[in-house]
Amino acid sequence: MKKIVTILGARPQFVKAAVLSRVISKYNTVEEIIIHTGQHYDANMSAVFFEEMEIPTPKYNLEINGLSHGAMTGQMLLKIEEILLEEKPDLVVVYGDTNSTIAGALAAKKMTIKVAHVEAGLRSFNMKMPEEINRILTDRISDLLLCPTNTAIENLEKEGFQNLDTKIVKCGDIMKDAVAFYSKFSKEKSSIISKLNLQSTNFILATIHRQENTDDLEKLKQIFEGLEIIHKEKQVILPLHPRTKAILEKNNLTYNITIIEPVGYFDMLELLKNCNLVVTDSGGLQKEAFFNKKHCIIAREETEWVELVSNGFAKIVGNNKEAMLNAFESFQNSTANFNIELYGNNVGEKIYSELLNLIK
């Protein structure tokens, strides 16, 4: 039986991998071994996902976290290489744009093991983002580039990838499969709406965690001040990322919004289903907002998911407080049609088929 090693490290990757793991189990024609690098190590950011979503338990947990980018990536590279030497897989699958992604791809490629990159071709065109560096380098050394959108394919073509020894495939966004599947169970699995005493469409869901915001105190203050103003009109619920929490506490910053602990995936789905709109600097949550027919205010200077902006479902506001408030007001009167097809269907099945073709 052929063997696939899946490298995971961060919360969005657990969600995406759950889809593909379910397809792999359904057909039972390849063996999947999961390596969890430990990049997200808080129980609410990691362990709860494996429990809730019934993702196969990782065979290996490297527990590498809390380090600088270089130290974290280097240690992951070393440990993953040791495991690949022992397991001898036919293929390594990596997701997205984290340190776990580039470490897994590098370890495999240097051992001449084939690499498949799920969510290939995305670009923010901001080289100050560690994630941008990770995704560009991972794309360059992957054998199979599984792209979620036409824009992703166009990005690769502009960079000359059609001239390289790699296969480029538009498969759609695997996160759409996850939202469709788990939404059927989220209401019975989650009690967060009643626990927080929330009224449907009468609160704002916010998440702020990206390094470009948390490491710039003025940016962070502007974003939170904007959220505080919105909170006066509609309650803002913010599951607080450990990085953001540490910086707020270090600088003695407090804001009049409703801050809660990080939540599991079913809780997040229920918050998405019931919120008025989303404010975030996360990439994945922008799409999950769309899948749940919610507008999104993007607290960044750019987005990889440009089709959300061009079709009027999201607005980019950066750390501009006034732009955030204007976007909030404009979305209150929106009549946007969320039924437009942007991200494909049955994405897990398509990816699985491409993986089999790569290793047959």
One Martini backbone bead per residue (centre of mass of N, CA, C, O) as a GRO file, in nm:
protein
  360
    1MET     BB    1   0.096   0.036   0.022
    2LYS     BB    2   0.067   0.349   0.000
    3LYS     BB    3   0.235   0.653   0.132
    4ILE     BB    4   0.123   0.926   0.341
    5VAL     BB    5   0.240   1.245   0.448
    6THR     BB    6   0.114   1.469   0.693
    7ILE     BB    7   0.150   1.820   0.751
    8LEU     BB    8   0.101   1.977   1.072
    9GLY     BB    9   0.039   2.302   1.287
   10ALA     BB   10  -0.232   2.457   1.219
   11ARG     BB   11  -0.558   2.511   1.250
   12PRO     BB   12  -0.645   2.523   0.942
   13GLN     BB   13  -0.509   2.247   0.874
   14PHE     BB   14  -0.699   2.063   1.031
   15VAL     BB   15  -0.952   2.124   0.868
   16LYS     BB   16  -0.846   2.036   0.588
   17ALA     BB   17  -0.744   1.746   0.668
   18ALA     BB   18  -1.018   1.624   0.746
   19VAL     BB   19  -1.120   1.589   0.459
   20LEU     BB   20  -0.895   1.406   0.339
   21SER     BB   21  -0.901   1.182   0.557
   22ARG     BB   22  -1.190   1.091   0.491
   23VAL     BB   23  -1.130   1.000   0.201
   24ILE     BB   24  -0.905   0.798   0.262
   25SER     BB   25  -1.084   0.613   0.443
   26LYS     BB   26  -1.301   0.543   0.233
   27TYR     BB   27  -1.090   0.385   0.029
   28ASN     BB   28  -0.832   0.240   0.143
   29THR     BB   29  -0.544   0.277  -0.059
   30VAL     BB   30  -0.398   0.449   0.162
   31GLU     BB   31  -0.153   0.562   0.384
   32GLU     BB   32  -0.183   0.775   0.671
   33ILE     BB   33   0.053   1.010   0.809
   34ILE     BB   34   0.073   1.217   1.097
   35ILE     BB   35   0.229   1.537   1.145
   36HIS     BB   36   0.275   1.726   1.443
   37THR     BB   37   0.459   2.007   1.519
   38GLY     BB   38   0.318   2.224   1.739
   39GLN     BB   39   0.266   2.524   1.662
   40HIS     BB   40  -0.012   2.460   1.787
   41TYR     BB   41  -0.039   2.416   2.154
   42ASP     BB   42  -0.297   2.488   2.239
   43ALA     BB   43  -0.572   2.316   2.313
   44ASN     BB   44  -0.775   2.520   2.163
   45MET     BB   45  -0.579   2.510   1.891
   46SER     BB   46  -0.568   2.173   1.872
   47ALA     BB   47  -0.682   1.917   2.027
   48VAL     BB   48  -0.987   1.984   1.979
   49PHE     BB   49  -0.984   1.920   1.675
   50PHE     BB   50  -0.928   1.616   1.685
   51GLU     BB   51  -1.177   1.549   1.854
   52GLU     BB   52  -1.417   1.685   1.700
   53MET     BB   53  -1.319   1.593   1.386
   54GLU     BB   54  -1.191   1.309   1.372
   55ILE     BB   55  -0.894   1.307   1.351
   56PRO     BB   56  -0.633   1.145   1.314
   57THR     BB   57  -0.396   1.054   1.508
   58PRO     BB   58  -0.096   1.146   1.551
   59LYS     BB   59   0.203   0.979   1.534
   60TYR     BB   60   0.336   1.271   1.548
   61ASN     BB   61   0.471   1.499   1.809
   62LEU     BB   62   0.699   1.769   1.822
   63GLU     BB   63   0.665   2.031   1.999
   64ILE     BB   64   0.709   2.301   1.813
   65ASN     BB   65   0.747   2.615   1.987
   66GLY     BB   66   0.809   2.948   2.074
   67LEU     BB   67   0.983   3.048   1.829
   68SER     BB   68   1.157   3.146   1.598
   69HIS     BB   69   1.148   3.106   1.271
   70GLY     BB   70   1.424   2.969   1.236
   71ALA     BB   71   1.413   2.768   1.473
   72MET     BB   72   1.149   2.630   1.403
   73THR     BB   73   1.215   2.538   1.112
   74GLY     BB   74   1.475   2.382   1.179
   75GLN     BB   75   1.353   2.173   1.376
   76MET     BB   76   1.145   2.060   1.184
   77LEU     BB   77   1.335   1.963   0.964
   78LEU     BB   78   1.487   1.760   1.139
   79LYS     BB   79   1.244   1.583   1.242
   80ILE     BB   80   1.111   1.515   0.970
   81GLU     BB   81   1.349   1.371   0.845
   82GLU     BB   82   1.359   1.136   1.045
   83ILE     BB   83   1.075   1.028   0.974
   84LEU     BB   84   1.113   0.986   0.667
   85LEU     BB   85   1.337   0.774   0.697
   86GLU     BB   86   1.145   0.570   0.840
   87GLU     BB   87   0.875   0.573   0.650
   88LYS     BB   88   0.896   0.605   0.340
   89PRO     BB   89   0.732   0.783   0.151
   90ASP     BB   90   0.564   0.881  -0.153
   91LEU     BB   91   0.429   1.133   0.007
   92VAL     BB   92   0.393   1.489   0.070
   93VAL     BB   93   0.159   1.686   0.258
   94VAL     BB   94   0.080   2.033   0.228
   95TYR     BB   95  -0.037   2.339   0.397
   96GLY     BB   96  -0.017   2.649   0.290
   97ASP     BB   97   0.203   2.901   0.506
   98THR     BB   98   0.383   2.772   0.714
   99ASN     BB   99   0.649   2.647   0.877
  100SER     BB  100   0.549   2.357   0.837
  101THR     BB  101   0.532   2.366   0.530
  102ILE     BB  102   0.832   2.426   0.454
  103ALA     BB  103   0.962   2.201   0.619
  104GLY     BB  104   0.822   1.961   0.480
  105ALA     BB  105   0.907   2.023   0.189
  106LEU     BB  106   1.214   2.026   0.230
  107ALA     BB  107   1.257   1.747   0.349
  108ALA     BB  108   1.141   1.592   0.108
  109LYS     BB  109   1.303   1.708  -0.136
  110LYS     BB  110   1.592   1.627  -0.024
  111MET     BB  111   1.468   1.309  -0.050
  112THR     BB  112   1.294   1.273  -0.317
  113ILE     BB  113   1.008   1.350  -0.228
  114LYS     BB  114   0.701   1.405  -0.294
  115VAL     BB  115   0.505   1.716  -0.342
  116ALA     BB  116   0.201   1.851  -0.200
  117HIS     BB  117   0.014   2.164  -0.248
  118VAL     BB  118  -0.225   2.301  -0.054
  119GLU     BB  119  -0.289   2.615  -0.161
  120ALA     BB  120  -0.180   2.718  -0.423
  121GLY     BB  121  -0.087   3.048  -0.558
  122LEU     BB  122  -0.089   3.236  -0.334
  123ARG     BB  123  -0.101   3.607  -0.300
  124SER     BB  124   0.001   3.927  -0.145
  125PHE     BB  125   0.271   4.090  -0.216
  126ASN     BB  126   0.410   4.054   0.087
  127MET     BB  127   0.743   4.018   0.202
  128LYS     BB  128   0.682   4.067   0.521
  129MET     BB  129   0.547   3.798   0.511
  130PRO     BB  130   0.611   3.486   0.612
  131GLU     BB  131   0.388   3.343   0.441
  132GLU     BB  132   0.486   3.431   0.161
  133ILE     BB  133   0.754   3.285   0.166
  134ASN     BB  134   0.648   3.000   0.218
  135ARG     BB  135   0.464   2.973  -0.041
  136ILE     BB  136   0.672   3.024  -0.261
  137LEU     BB  137   0.875   2.798  -0.186
  138THR     BB  138   0.677   2.562  -0.192
  139ASP     BB  139   0.591   2.584  -0.485
  140ARG     BB  140   0.880   2.553  -0.617
  141ILE     BB  141   0.913   2.235  -0.482
  142SER     BB  142   0.662   2.121  -0.605
  143ASP     BB  143   0.481   1.866  -0.789
  144LEU     BB  144   0.193   1.964  -0.666
  145LEU     BB  145  -0.054   2.215  -0.754
  146LEU     BB  146  -0.328   2.307  -0.543
  147CYS     BB  147  -0.576   2.513  -0.658
  148PRO     BB  148  -0.853   2.727  -0.567
  149THR     BB  149  -0.803   2.938  -0.812
  150ASN     BB  150  -0.756   3.128  -1.088
  151THR     BB  151  -0.563   3.330  -0.956
  152ALA     BB  152  -0.353   3.123  -0.867
  153ILE     BB  153  -0.278   3.034  -1.153
  154GLU     BB  154  -0.195   3.312  -1.259
  155ASN     BB  155   0.038   3.353  -1.065
  156LEU     BB  156   0.208   3.113  -1.166
  157GLU     BB  157   0.229   3.199  -1.464
  158LYS     BB  158   0.375   3.473  -1.408
  159GLU     BB  159   0.622   3.292  -1.272
  160GLY     BB  160   0.666   3.027  -1.473
  161PHE     BB  161   0.546   2.734  -1.392
  162GLN     BB  162   0.490   2.607  -1.680
  163ASN     BB  163   0.824   2.556  -1.705
  164LEU     BB  164   0.798   2.341  -1.491
  165ASP     BB  165   0.824   2.036  -1.294
  166THR     BB  166   0.488   2.072  -1.269
  167LYS     BB  167   0.157   2.043  -1.140
  168ILE     BB  168  -0.140   2.223  -1.234
  169VAL     BB  169  -0.439   2.257  -1.023
  170LYS     BB  170  -0.786   2.304  -1.018
  171CYS     BB  171  -0.986   2.227  -0.712
  172GLY     BB  172  -1.029   2.425  -0.494
  173ASP     BB  173  -1.167   2.473  -0.167
  174ILE     BB  174  -1.141   2.272   0.111
  175MET     BB  175  -1.300   2.449   0.319
  176LYS     BB  176  -1.581   2.408   0.199
  177ASP     BB  177  -1.617   2.112   0.281
  178ALA     BB  178  -1.596   2.156   0.586
  179VAL     BB  179  -1.836   2.346   0.624
  180ALA     BB  180  -2.052   2.160   0.500
  181PHE     BB  181  -2.012   1.916   0.694
  182TYR     BB  182  -1.999   2.056   0.994
  183SER     BB  183  -2.267   2.223   0.992
  184LYS     BB  184  -2.456   1.974   1.059
  185PHE     BB  185  -2.324   1.962   1.378
  186SER     BB  186  -2.276   2.234   1.537
  187LYS     BB  187  -2.537   2.283   1.705
  188GLU     BB  188  -2.509   2.012   1.882
  189LYS     BB  189  -2.194   2.073   1.970
  190SER     BB  190  -2.288   2.373   2.043
  191SER     BB  191  -2.328   2.644   2.318
  192ILE     BB  192  -2.224   2.944   2.270
  193ILE     BB  193  -2.474   3.121   2.224
  194SER     BB  194  -2.606   3.068   2.503
  195LYS     BB  195  -2.361   3.118   2.687
  196LEU     BB  196  -2.339   3.432   2.567
  197ASN     BB  197  -2.616   3.550   2.500
  198LEU     BB  198  -2.691   3.550   2.189
  199GLN     BB  199  -2.800   3.722   1.900
  200SER     BB  200  -2.890   3.693   1.599
  201THR     BB  201  -2.712   3.932   1.409
  202ASN     BB  202  -2.605   4.102   1.697
  203PHE     BB  203  -2.297   4.036   1.616
  204ILE     BB  204  -1.941   4.045   1.618
  205LEU     BB  205  -1.676   3.880   1.455
  206ALA     BB  206  -1.337   3.854   1.588
  207THR     BB  207  -0.988   3.845   1.456
  208ILE     BB  208  -0.645   3.882   1.597
  209HIS     BB  209  -0.291   3.767   1.486
  210ARG     BB  210  -0.112   3.899   1.298
  211GLN     BB  211   0.209   4.008   1.299
  212GLU     BB  212   0.168   4.288   1.155
  213ASN     BB  213  -0.021   4.373   1.405
  214THR     BB  214   0.107   4.273   1.684
  215ASP     BB  215   0.405   4.417   1.628
  216ASP     BB  216   0.221   4.685   1.597
  217LEU     BB  217   0.095   4.891   1.824
  218GLU     BB  218  -0.058   5.102   1.654
  219LYS     BB  219  -0.222   4.908   1.489
  220LEU     BB  220  -0.357   4.759   1.721
  221LYS     BB  221  -0.500   5.004   1.844
  222GLN     BB  222  -0.673   5.083   1.599
  223ILE     BB  223  -0.833   4.822   1.578
  224PHE     BB  224  -0.948   4.819   1.872
  225GLU     BB  225  -1.086   5.096   1.856
  226GLY     BB  226  -1.280   5.015   1.633
  227LEU     BB  227  -1.417   4.783   1.789
  228GLU     BB  228  -1.516   4.960   2.024
  229ILE     BB  229  -1.713   5.129   1.858
  230ILE     BB  230  -1.885   4.896   1.743
  231HIS     BB  231  -1.972   4.784   2.028
  232LYS     BB  232  -2.188   5.012   2.077
  233GLU     BB  233  -2.382   4.877   1.854
  234LYS     BB  234  -2.225   4.590   1.840
  235GLN     BB  235  -2.124   4.316   1.963
  236VAL     BB  236  -1.792   4.205   2.033
  237ILE     BB  237  -1.642   3.895   1.941
  238LEU     BB  238  -1.313   3.775   2.079
  239PRO     BB  239  -1.105   3.535   2.009
  240LEU     BB  240  -0.798   3.497   2.177
  241HIS     BB  241  -0.492   3.501   2.082
  242PRO     BB  242  -0.198   3.436   2.235
  243ARG     BB  243  -0.033   3.665   2.102
  244THR     BB  244  -0.228   3.898   2.158
  245LYS     BB  245  -0.252   3.863   2.461
  246ALA     BB  246   0.046   3.914   2.535
  247ILE     BB  247   0.058   4.209   2.422
  248LEU     BB  248  -0.168   4.335   2.583
  249GLU     BB  249  -0.049   4.268   2.864
  250LYS     BB  250   0.233   4.400   2.832
  251ASN     BB  251   0.071   4.696   2.762
  252ASN     BB  252  -0.193   4.741   2.922
  253LEU     BB  253  -0.440   4.653   2.730
  254THR     BB  254  -0.783   4.769   2.718
  255TYR     BB  255  -1.117   4.667   2.604
  256ASN     BB  256  -1.465   4.726   2.511
  257ILE     BB  257  -1.494   4.397   2.473
  258THR     BB  258  -1.560   4.055   2.394
  259ILE     BB  259  -1.349   3.835   2.552
  260ILE     BB  260  -1.231   3.513   2.454
  261GLU     BB  261  -1.147   3.214   2.419
  262PRO     BB  262  -1.048   2.992   2.233
  263VAL     BB  263  -1.207   2.799   1.979
  264GLY     BB  264  -1.367   2.568   1.834
  265TYR     BB  265  -1.506   2.476   1.539
  266PHE     BB  266  -1.808   2.467   1.620
  267ASP     BB  267  -1.813   2.740   1.755
  268MET     BB  268  -1.723   2.901   1.506
  269LEU     BB  269  -1.960   2.824   1.325
  270GLU     BB  270  -2.181   2.949   1.506
  271LEU     BB  271  -2.070   3.234   1.499
  272LEU     BB  272  -2.088   3.263   1.191
  273LYS     BB  273  -2.393   3.204   1.149
  274ASN     BB  274  -2.488   3.446   1.376
  275CYS     BB  275  -2.357   3.678   1.271
  276ASN     BB  276  -2.326   3.980   1.104
  277LEU     BB  277  -2.001   3.995   1.100
  278VAL     BB  278  -1.651   4.018   0.997
  279VAL     BB  279  -1.334   4.064   1.172
  280THR     BB  280  -1.009   4.024   1.005
  281ASP     BB  281  -0.660   3.870   0.950
  282SER     BB  282  -0.757   3.619   0.829
  283GLY     BB  283  -0.781   3.404   0.567
  284GLY     BB  284  -0.988   3.172   0.626
  285LEU     BB  285  -1.224   3.352   0.748
  286GLN     BB  286  -1.307   3.494   0.492
  287LYS     BB  287  -1.433   3.237   0.363
  288GLU     BB  288  -1.616   3.142   0.594
  289ALA     BB  289  -1.794   3.384   0.576
  290PHE     BB  290  -1.895   3.333   0.288
  291PHE     BB  291  -2.013   3.043   0.338
  292ASN     BB  292  -2.207   3.206   0.567
  293LYS     BB  293  -2.308   3.482   0.448
  294LYS     BB  294  -2.068   3.695   0.521
  295HIS     BB  295  -1.921   3.968   0.587
  296CYS     BB  296  -1.584   4.127   0.543
  297ILE     BB  297  -1.330   4.270   0.747
  298ILE     BB  298  -0.998   4.359   0.653
  299ALA     BB  299  -0.702   4.374   0.869
  300ARG     BB  300  -0.545   4.464   0.593
  301GLU     BB  301  -0.360   4.550   0.290
  302GLU     BB  302  -0.437   4.252   0.196
  303THR     BB  303  -0.535   3.972  -0.028
  304GLU     BB  304  -0.568   3.644  -0.154
  305TRP     BB  305  -0.899   3.690  -0.173
  306VAL     BB  306  -0.997   3.887  -0.422
  307GLU     BB  307  -1.293   3.792  -0.495
  308LEU     BB  308  -1.431   3.910  -0.241
  309VAL     BB  309  -1.382   4.209  -0.318
  310SER     BB  310  -1.476   4.224  -0.623
  311ASN     BB  311  -1.779   4.112  -0.516
  312GLY     BB  312  -1.848   4.264  -0.222
  313PHE     BB  313  -1.785   4.077   0.052
  314ALA     BB  314  -1.524   4.260   0.095
  315LYS     BB  315  -1.298   4.471   0.297
  316ILE     BB  316  -1.016   4.675   0.297
  317VAL     BB  317  -0.858   4.848   0.603
  318GLY     BB  318  -0.653   4.762   0.785
  319ASN     BB  319  -0.579   5.015   1.046
  320ASN     BB  320  -0.832   5.184   0.964
  321LYS     BB  321  -1.078   5.304   1.151
  322GLU     BB  322  -1.263   5.452   0.949
  323ALA     BB  323  -1.281   5.221   0.742
  324MET     BB  324  -1.411   5.020   0.933
  325LEU     BB  325  -1.670   5.188   0.993
  326ASN     BB  326  -1.764   5.216   0.698
  327ALA     BB  327  -1.791   4.915   0.640
  328PHE     BB  328  -1.995   4.852   0.855
  329GLU     BB  329  -2.219   5.039   0.748
  330SER     BB  330  -2.241   4.931   0.453
  331PHE     BB  331  -2.315   4.626   0.539
  332GLN     BB  332  -2.599   4.688   0.670
  333ASN     BB  333  -2.714   4.749   0.348
  334SER     BB  334  -2.678   4.481   0.216
  335THR     BB  335  -2.760   4.273  -0.105
  336ALA     BB  336  -2.588   4.036  -0.139
  337ASN     BB  337  -2.498   3.750  -0.342
  338PHE     BB  338  -2.386   3.431  -0.206
  339ASN     BB  339  -2.441   3.217  -0.461
  340ILE     BB  340  -2.182   3.235  -0.577
  341GLU     BB  341  -1.925   3.069  -0.760
  342LEU     BB  342  -1.575   3.032  -0.630
  343TYR     BB  343  -1.474   2.720  -0.477
  344GLY     BB  344  -1.624   2.480  -0.543
  345ASN     BB  345  -1.650   2.108  -0.540
  346ASN     BB  346  -1.541   1.828  -0.414
  347VAL     BB  347  -1.232   1.872  -0.330
  348GLY     BB  348  -1.125   1.619  -0.187
  349GLU     BB  349  -1.163   1.426  -0.426
  350LYS     BB  350  -0.977   1.575  -0.625
  351ILE     BB  351  -0.720   1.558  -0.460
  352TYR     BB  352  -0.705   1.254  -0.428
  353SER     BB  353  -0.680   1.191  -0.731
  354GLU     BB  354  -0.410   1.348  -0.772
  355LEU     BB  355  -0.241   1.187  -0.572
  356LEU     BB  356  -0.266   0.913  -0.711
  357ASN     BB  357  -0.139   1.003  -0.984
  358LEU     BB  358   0.146   1.072  -0.855
  359ILE     BB  359   0.191   0.752  -0.717
  360LYS     BB  360   0.125   0.518  -0.939
   0.00000   0.00000   0.00000
